[in-house]
Amino acid sequence: MARSNTLQYMILGLLTRQPMTGYDIKQIFDKEKAEFWTAPFSQIYPELNRLLNKELISLIQPTEDNSRRKVYQLTKLGTDTFTDWLKLPLSPEITQLNNDDFILRLHFLGKDHIDILKALLNMREQTLKLELAQLELELSEVVHHPEQFGRELIIQKELSNKKSDLKLWRSELKNL
C-alpha cells in the first residue's frame, strides 16, 4: 500500500507526464505500478484534494463535453516540489536510501537527469553494501543453529537478492 508521502510524489510524478483524472492515475497504478505500489481510489482522491489545497496541482477548466470530469495538472510549485524531492536524497546529511525511495525516484528519472541518476545509484550501492554486511553478520549467527534453518534460508535469499541488485546497479553505473 502506498504511504501518503509516497503517494503524493507518485501522483506528482505521474502528472509530470500529462494532465490526468483520478481515474487515469488509478489505471496507471493498476497497470504500471502494481508490482511496487498500490493505491485505491479511497487514497488517491483525498491525496488529490490535499495537493489541490497545497496548490501543487490545479484543475483544468472543463470543456462542454467533459463538464463533470476533473482533470488535474501540475502547477509550477508542484513541478518544483517534485524536482526538489527527486534531488533530496543527494543532500550530504542523507547517507542511506531504502529500496522504496530508491525505486520510486528511479522510476521518474529520465536521461535528462543523468547526474541525479548516477548519484542515486551510487547511494543505493553504498546502502546495499551496508545491508549485505548486516545480513552476513546475521547469517554467521544462525548458521550453526539447526533450529534456525528456516531463518538461515531467508537470510540467504535476501543476500542473493541484494547481491544481484548490487551487480545490476554497478553495471548500470558503468554504462552511464
C-alpha positions in Angstrom: 0.0 0.0 0.0 1.3 3.4 -0.8 2.2 5.7 2.1 0.7 9.2 1.9 4.0 11.0 1.3 5.0 8.4 -1.2 1.6 8.7 -2.8 2.0 12.5 -3.1 5.2 12.1 -5.0 3.9 9.3 -7.1 0.9 11.4 -8.2 3.1 14.5 -8.8 5.5 12.3 -10.9 2.7 10.9 -12.9 1.4 14.4 -13.6 4.8 15.4 -15.0 3.8 13.2 -18.0 0.5 14.8 -18.8 -2.7 16.1 -17.1 -4.8 13.2 -15.8 -8.0 12.4 -14.0 -8.1 10.5 -10.7 -9.3 7.5 -12.7 -6.3 7.8 -15.1 -4.0 7.8 -12.1 -5.6 4.7 -10.7 -5.3 2.9 -14.0 -1.6 3.7 -14.1 -1.2 2.3 -10.6 -3.0 -0.9 -11.6 -1.1 -1.3 -14.9 2.4 0.0 -14.3 3.0 0.2 -10.6 1.2 -2.8 -9.2 4.4 -4.7 -8.5 5.7 -1.9 -6.3 2.8 0.1 -5.0 -0.9 0.0 -4.9 -3.4 2.8 -4.1 -7.2 2.5 -4.0 -9.5 5.4 -5.1 -10.1 6.0 -1.4 -6.4 7.1 -1.1 -6.0 8.8 -4.5 -8.9 11.2 -4.3 -8.1 12.6 -0.8 -4.5 13.0 -1.8 -5.5 14.9 -5.0 -7.6 17.2 -2.7 -4.5 17.7 -0.4 -2.4 18.5 -3.5 -5.0 21.0 -4.7 -5.1 22.7 -1.3 -1.3 22.9 -1.2 -1.5 24.4 -4.8 0.8 21.7 -6.1 -1.7 20.8 -8.7 -4.7 22.6 -10.3 -7.8 21.7 -12.2 -8.1 22.2 -15.9 -11.2 24.1 -16.8 -13.7 21.6 -18.2 -14.9 21.8 -21.7 -18.6 21.3 -22.5 -18.3 17.6 -23.4 -16.5 16.7 -20.2 -18.0 19.2 -17.8 -18.1 16.7 -14.9 -14.6 15.2 -15.4 -11.9 16.6 -13.1 -8.6 16.8 -14.9 -5.5 17.6 -12.8 -2.3 19.2 -13.9 0.9 20.2 -12.1 1.5 23.8 -11.1 4.9 25.4 -11.2 5.0 24.9 -7.4 4.2 21.2 -7.9 6.9 20.8 -10.5 9.4 22.5 -8.3 8.4 20.4 -5.3 8.7 17.2 -7.3 12.1 18.1 -8.7 13.4 19.1 -5.3 12.2 15.7 -3.9 14.0 13.8 -6.7 17.2 15.5 -5.6 16.6 15.3 -1.8 18.4 12.0 -1.1 21.5 13.6 -2.6 21.9 16.1 0.2 25.0 15.5 2.4 23.1 14.6 5.6 21.5 11.5 4.0 23.7 8.5 3.8 21.3 5.7 3.0 18.4 5.2 0.7 15.8 2.5 1.3 14.6 0.4 -1.6 11.1 2.0 -1.8 12.5 5.6 -2.0 15.1 4.4 -4.5 12.7 2.6 -6.8 10.2 5.5 -6.7 12.8 8.0 -7.7 14.4 5.8 -10.2 11.0 5.4 -11.9 10.8 9.1 -12.7 14.4 9.8 -13.7 15.0 10.2 -17.4 18.1 10.7 -19.4 17.9 14.5 -18.7 18.7 13.6 -15.0 21.9 11.6 -15.5 23.7 13.4 -12.7 20.9 12.7 -10.3 20.7 9.1 -11.6 24.4 8.5 -11.1 24.3 9.9 -7.5 21.2 7.9 -6.7 22.8 4.6 -8.0 26.0 5.4 -6.0 23.9 6.0 -2.9 21.9 2.8 -3.4 25.2 0.9 -3.9 26.5 2.1 -0.5 23.2 1.2 1.2 23.3 -2.2 -0.3 26.9 -2.8 0.9 25.7 -1.9 4.5 22.7 -4.2 4.2 24.9 -7.0 2.8 27.3 -6.7 5.8 24.4 -6.8 8.2 22.9 -9.9 6.5 26.3 -11.6 6.5 26.5 -11.0 10.3 23.0 -12.4 10.8 23.9 -15.4 8.8 27.0 -16.1 10.8 24.9 -16.0 14.0 22.3 -18.6 12.8 24.4 -20.9 10.6 25.4 -23.2 13.5 21.8 -23.4 14.9 19.8 -26.1 13.2 16.7 -24.9 14.9 17.0 -21.6 12.9 17.5 -23.3 9.5 14.4 -21.5 8.1 15.7 -18.1 9.1 19.1 -19.1 7.5 17.3 -19.8 4.2 15.5 -16.4 4.4 18.8 -14.6 5.0 20.5 -16.5 2.2 17.6 -15.5 -0.1 17.9 -11.8 0.9 21.7 -12.0 0.4 21.2 -13.4 -3.1 18.7 -10.7 -4.0 20.8 -7.8 -2.7 23.9 -9.2 -4.4 22.0 -9.3 -7.6 20.7 -5.8 -7.2 24.2 -4.6 -6.4 25.6 -6.2 -9.5 22.9 -4.7 -11.7 23.3 -1.1 -10.3 27.1 -1.3 -10.6 26.7 -2.4 -14.2 24.3 0.4 -15.0 26.6 2.9 -13.4 29.4 1.8 -15.7 27.1 2.3 -18.7 26.1 5.8 -17.8 
